[in-house]
Amino acid sequence: MSLSSLFVFLEKFRYHNSMEMEQYLKDINRRFPDITLLHSIGQSVEGRELWVLILGQHPREHRTGIPEFKYVGNMHGNEAVGRVLLLQLIDYLTSSYLSDPLVTRLLNSSRVHILPSMNPDGFESSARECMNIKGRYNKNGVDLNRNFPDAFKSTTDREREKEVRAVMDWLKTENFVLSANLHGGAVVASYPYDNSNGGSELQGGLSISPDDDVFVHLAKTYSYRHSEMHNGNGCYDSQDFSHGITNGYQWYPLPGGMQDYNYVWAQCFELTLEISCCKYPPEAQLPGLWAANKPALLAYMQQVHLGVKGVVMDSYGKPVQNAVVEVLGRRNVCPFRTDRNGEYYRLLLPGNYTIKVMYPGHKTLTQTVQVPYGPDAFSALTHNFLLQNSDYSSPATQVPQFCTTPDLGIQESDSAPLLPSVFTTLTILLLQRLLTLS
């Protein structure tokens, strides 16, 4: 594909099949080798590659202090707008780097991963109709957004589809901080939780996460930078949404969703962005949809710099993995913990927060930090923690058992919700520790 034809390829704002998309991504990688890296995270049922393009100043490897961000499109094969917009976003980011200050700062301060199509098989079988469901599911007839492990209902006996397993494995290789998956059929930003088992998270018809304030902010960031979403008018056949946002469960309960899985088990804040009333609109509408979403896509990426980040080190200054980093007052189902580089990232709105760090064989460290609004500076507050070895007068902290995904050994019957069982385990561990200290 020549340079001139490459530009024509994108300027037409048309739908591109999987072969065309693959060729485009490879050409972009060739043209911008210094700021892009193309790789496949797996294959679809029919053997199509799930291509991810990484963009950033250092695309080939993670750098300490540089947060990881991702966009995922086309999870439902017939919801095709996200696929088109993510290709347009790739073109805009690569062609504007070093000439557009916003784009330059975004790619210099974060590492951006874009998966344009999570369900290429479904896309290839889709009908070009506004609300037709043909192509929604993968080749095996499975809704990929109902196939992830669920924090509120055990799905250990459910076989994971190839595309879902690829994403789950992907989340183990990259420590994503913020994410969004793009859908169609409505115009609204939806945030966790998508599901509930009627526990304390269920409040007034909403399923509220410990980080609800952050999620509402993230959703409003997108909706108010979108040309229409914040008006909350919805589409001709859907409800109105105040501020153009909704709690996922309040809209409709959704078990096995990808955004809850990201948040609970991967420590990644994710929204579901519904970006078009029509799932597969006429190509003539694509330029307008890009114009409506472009500012919101960029503004949302910048939110990866909310809150506080840093490294947890032992008494010798060596970074430690799996140290629990807990923001007091926010009891997550799975405690946030440091990655293999000893890093933690915690999305928080501006304010004062008390952070408790726990690591076996070391004293619990509790410190209060004042968090500014990081996105303006393209950097979250950096705050490192230096631990001290425990001694006889100060016993080592009993760290709660780490959460594992249901696929890795949590066995619950469908009638026994997973969420209370996690808290029960933590309670037992705490009681055991108290007894040893008495």
C-alpha positions, -999 to +999 in steps of 0.1 A: +000+000+000+015+033-011+016+064+011-010+082-010-033+052-009-029+049+028-043+084+033-071+076+009-078+045+030-085+065+060-100+096+044-129+076+030-142+068+064-154+034+053-156+000+069-125-021+064-124-058+065-099-077+086-072-080+059-074-043+052-072-034+088-042-057+094-024-042+064-031-007+077-017-015+111+014-030+096+020+000+074+015+024+104+041+004+123+065+006+094+060+044+090+063+052+127+087+025+141+100+048+169+066+054+185+046+022+176+048-015+182+024-040+166+017-074+181-011-100+184-025-110+217-041-142+203-064-154+177-102-155+172-121-188+168-116-186+130-079-179+134-079-141+128-052-123+147-062-099+176-039-071+167-028-045+192-009-014+183+011+002+211+019+039+209+043+059+230+077+074+233+089+039+244+064+015+229+085-017+233+087-018+270+071-005+302+090+023+319+087+030+356+063+059+362+047+057+328+011+044+331-004+019+307-037+028+289-059+008+265-089+011+242-108-019+229-132-019+201-156-041+182-162-066+211-196-071+196-189-077+159-219-058+146-211-027+167-187-014+141-182+023+149-156+018+176-135-002+152-135+027+127-129+054+153-099+036+168-083+033+134-089+071+130-074+077+165-043+057+155-039+079+124-044+111+144-020+102+171+008+090+148+005+119+123+002+145+151+030+134+173+056+162+177+034+187+159+004+187+183+014+195+219-015+175+234-008+144+214+029+147+221+025+150+258+000+121+258+024+098+241+054+110+261+037+105+294+017+072+289+019+040+269-013+035+248-025+001+236-053+000+210-071-032+201-094-021+172-113-054+169-118-079+197-143-099+176-131-099+140-151-131+132-183-114+143-175-083+123-170-103+091-204-119+095-223-088+104-251-072+084-248-035+076-280-027+095-287-003+123-300-026+150-296-061+135-279-085+160-262-106+132-225-107+140-229-096+176-215-129+189-183-147+181-180-177+158-192-200+186-223-179+191-211-165+224-215-130+237-180-120+247-193-094+271-210-122+291-180-146+291-156-131+317-153-143+353-178-124+374-172-111+409-208-116+420-217-150+404-193-178+400-186-188+364-159-214+370-177-240+350-180-218+319-156-223+291-138-191+281-139-182+245-106-178+227-110-140+224-118-137+261-089-158+271-066-137+249-077-106+267-074-122+302-039-133+293-031-098+280-041-083+313-015-105+330+013-092+308+005-054+311-004-035+342-031-014+328-043+016+348-072+029+327-093+015+299-125+018+279-143-005+255-163+009+227-198-003+219-228+009+199-266+011+201-268+040+226-249+072+235-238+070+271-208+063+293-214+033+316-193+025+347-190-003+372-205-023+387-224-041+359-236-068+383-246-073+419-256-101+443-277-079+465-249-072+490-238-039+504-227-027+469-264-025+460-276+010+469-308+026+455-308+005+424-272+011+417-243-013+422-217+010+438-179+003+437-155+016+463-142+040+437-176+053+426-165+090+427-136+083+404-158+064+380-185+091+379-157+116+371-143+095+343-177+090+328-185+127+329-151+135+314-161+115+284-197+126+281-189+163+285-161+163+260-185+145+235-205+169+214-239+153+224-235+126+250-237+150+280-272+161+269-284+127+280-311+125+253-302+090+244-315+075+212-349+072+196-355+038+213-336+042+246-340+059+279-326+093+287-293+094+308-286+122+332-253+139+322-249+112+296-237+086+321-251+055+339-242+030+365-240-003+346-262-023+369-288+005+371-291+004+333-294-034+332-276-062+352-248-078+332-230-109+344-196-118+331-188-083+317-153-071+307-153-038+326-160-054+360-134-080+353-108-053+346-116-034+377-119-063+402-091-086+391-068-065+369-067-032+390-077-014+358-105+012+358-126+006+327-157+022+312-181+010+286-186+037+260-217+035+239-209+059+210-236+056+184-273+051+183-269+029+152-247-001+157-236-003+121-245+032+106-241+042+070-206+052+061-218+088+054-223+092+092-187+081+101-170+115+098-196+131+121-192+103+146-154+109+146-158+146+151-182+140+180-160+115+198-124+127+190-122+153+218-137+128+243-113+100+233-083+123+239-096+138+271-103+103+285-068+092+277-054+121+298-073+108+329-047+080+332-028+106+352-053+110+380-043+102+416-010+089+429+017+065+417+050+053+430+072+024+440+071+003+472+106-007+484+120-029+512+144-016+538+173-020+513+156+001+487+147-029+465+112-027+448+089-054+460+061-072+442+026-079+457+027-053+484-008-043+493-014-006+488-048+003+504-065+037+504-083+039+537-120+040+532-119+022+499-121-016+505-117-032+471-128-068+466-093-076+455-067-054+473-046-032+449-010-044+450+024-036+435+034-051+402+066-070+393+084-036+392+072-027+427+050+000+412+015+009+421-010+033+404-041+045+422-067+067+404-080+093+429-097+127+426-079+156+442-079+156+480-062+142+511-059+104+514-044+080+539-025+051+523-016+019+541+011-004+527+015-040+538+041-065+529+051-098+547+080-094+571+077-057+572+060-031+594+028-017+581+034+018+567+006+044+569+011+078+553-012+107+543-008+123+509-023+154+493-033+145+457-035+173+431-053+171+398-027+151+378-041+153+342-032+190+339+004+181+345+003+148+326+015+130+357-001+117+388+015+125+422+046+104+427+049+090+462+073+062+470+072+040+501+102+027+519+094-002+542+111-013+574+117-049+586+095-060+614+110-069+648+098-088+679+081-057+693+063-050+661+050-083+645+049-085+607+016-075+592-007-103+582-014-096+545-048-107+533-049-136+509-046-123+473-075-127+450-072-151+422-095-153+392-123-180+394-104-198+366-074-203+389-090-221+417-120-203+433-147-229+433-182-216+441-215-230+432-239-208+412-260-204+443-231-191+464-221-156+454-183-150+451-181-115+467-192-125+502-169-155+502-139-131+496-149-110+526-154-141+547-119-153+539-104-120+548-125-119+581-112-154+590-076-143+584-080-112+605-095-132+634-067-157+632-042-129+634-059-113+663-059-146+682-021-150+677-015-115+691-037-119+722 
